[in-house]
Amino acid sequence: MAIEQGIIDFFEAYGQLGLALLSFTESFIEPVPADVLFIPMVYSELGNTGTIIWLWLIITTTSILGGLVGYWIGANWGLSIIRKFGAEKYVKVLESFADKYGDWGIFIAAFTPIPFKVCTWIAGMGDMELKPFVTYSFAGRGLRYGIEAILVVMYGAKAVNSFEWFLDNEIYFAVIMIIGIALAFVGLKRWNAYTNQFAQEE
């Protein structure tokens, strides 16, 4: 879309500062994911491990800081802003995560392509404690961006092209990620039950 491309062009002109501002604002208001700047920046810095780590710190930290603004917005305006941005479709998904996985639902939402701003609004609406909100948000966002950076370092242009396709088709990426995380969670739960049963039999 022309509006989204205009947003990207604006922030891209400011380099690392633009990345920080895009990541910050994405977490509570604007629609463009910061990945669209982060991934090409990582690719352009291949071989400069220190700079790549710095970019990861920038995008992760500013995302969480923006998330705190989103939390405050959710606590004060809640459903009205969700309706205004047409984000009702994500509410049931996030509520399902919260019911099934508790605070880990924030981690799952932060890791997947579900708009992080919706996650922060709902956390504020539900009066979630700030410490687990920040902890699980940092874990989810940090892991997401870390995996992106690692894959770009390992596979170069192929990874960049794949991420561009996923960002253009986020719904498919979201479904794959959610299914994968759910399967991993169920598998871990069953493994823990098996090991506990085995320990009791001994």
N, C-alpha and C positions, 0 to 999 in steps of 0.2 A: 504494500500500500504506500501511496505517496507520502502520507503523514508519517508513517513509521520510518520510511527511508530518510525523510527530512530530519527526524530525531536522531537517527544513526549518524548522518552526515554532520550534524551539529556537534555531537559529543566526540566524534572521531577526530575532529579538528583540534581538540585539546589534549590528545594523547593520553597519558596515564591519568591526568586530572579528569579528562572526559570519561575514562573507564570508571573512575571512582564515583563521579556524579551520576553516571548512568546506572551503576549498580545500586547506589544509594536510593535514587528516586524510583527505580523499578520495584523496590521492596514495599512501596506504599502507594504509588500513584500511576506512574507511566507504564505503557504496555510493552515496551521493547525489552527483551531479555538481554542482560549484560553479556551473555555468552557471545553475541554477534561481534563484539569488539574484543573480548578476551581471547577467543580462539585464534583469530588472525594475528593478534599481538604476540601470543606464545609462539606461533609459527615463525614470525619475523625475528624472534630472539633465539631460535634453535642454536644450541651450542653455548648459550649464556645462561647457565643454570641459576646463577644468583638473581638475574633479572626476572627469570620465569617464576622463581619462588616469590620475589617481590610483587609481581603482578597477581599471583595467587593470594598473597596477603591483602593486597589492595581490594580485590573484588570480594573476597570473603568478609573482611572486616567491615567494609562500607555497606555490604548487603545486610549484615546484622544490625548496624547502626540505623539503616533505613527501616529495618524490621521493627525497631523500637518505636519509630514514628508511626508505622502502620498499626502497631499494637495500641498506641495512644488513640489513633483515629478510630479503631474498632471499639475501644472502650467508651468513646464519647458519641460516636454516630452509628456504629453497628450496622443494622439491617438497611438503613437508609442509603448508605454509600454502596453496599453490596447490590441493592436494587438499581441504583443509579448507573453502575458499571456493568449491569447484566451478568453478575457473577453467581447467580443463584444455583447454577448447575454444578458449581464446585462445592457448595455448602454441604450437600448430602454426602459427597465423597469424603470430605474432611471430617464430618461428623462420624462417618463409618470408621475412619482411621482412629479417631479418638476413642470410640466405643470399644474397638477391638484391641488397640495397642496402647491406649493411654497416652502418656507424654511422648512415647515413641512415634505416635502419629504425626507429630510436628517434624520429627526427623525424616519420616517417609515423604511428607509433603514438601519439605525443604529440598530433598534430593531429587524429586521427580519434576517434570515440566509443568505441573500444576502451578498457576501463577502464585508466586511467593507472597505477593501483597494480599491475596485473599486469605492465605494462611495466617498472616499477621493480623488482619482485621478480625478474623474469627477467634484467634487466641485472646485478643483484647476484649472481644464481646463476652467470652466465657470466663473472664477474670483469671486466666491461667497465671500461675506464679511466674514471676520474671526469670528466676534462676533457671528452672528447667526449660523455659522458652528460649533463653539465650543459649543454653548448653546444647540443646538438641538442634536448634537452628544453625549454630556454628558447625556442629558435626555434619548435618545434612548438606549445607551449602559448601562447606570445606571439602567434603568428600566428592560432591558433584564436580566442582571446579578442579579439584586435584586429579580426578580420573580423566577429565577432559585434557588437562595439561600433559599428563603422562602419555595418553594415547597420541596426542599431537607430536610429542617428542619421539615416540617409538615409530609412528607410521607416517609422519609428515603430511604431505598434501592429501594423501588418501584419507586420513583422519579428518582433515579440515573439510574436504568435500562431503564426507559422510555426515559430519555434524551440521553442515549447512542444509543438507537434505532433511535431517531430523528436525532442525529448527523451523523449517518450512512446513513440516508435517508433524507438529508436536503431539497431536492426538495419538498417533501410532506409537511414538516414543513413550508417551505417558502410559499407554496400555501395556507395552512391553516391560517397562520399569516396574509398574505396580504389580503385575503378575509375578515377575522375578523376585521382588522383595517379599511378596506374600508367600511364595513357595519356600523361600529361604527361611522365613519366620516360622512357617509350619514345620519345616524340616528340623530346625533348631529346637523347637518345642518338643517334637517327638523324640529327638535324640536325648534331650534332658530327661524326659520321662523314662526312656529306656535305661539310661545310666542310673537314675535314681532307683528304679525297680531292681536293677542288677545289684546295686549296692545293698539294698535291703535283703535280698536273697542270700547274700554272703553273710 
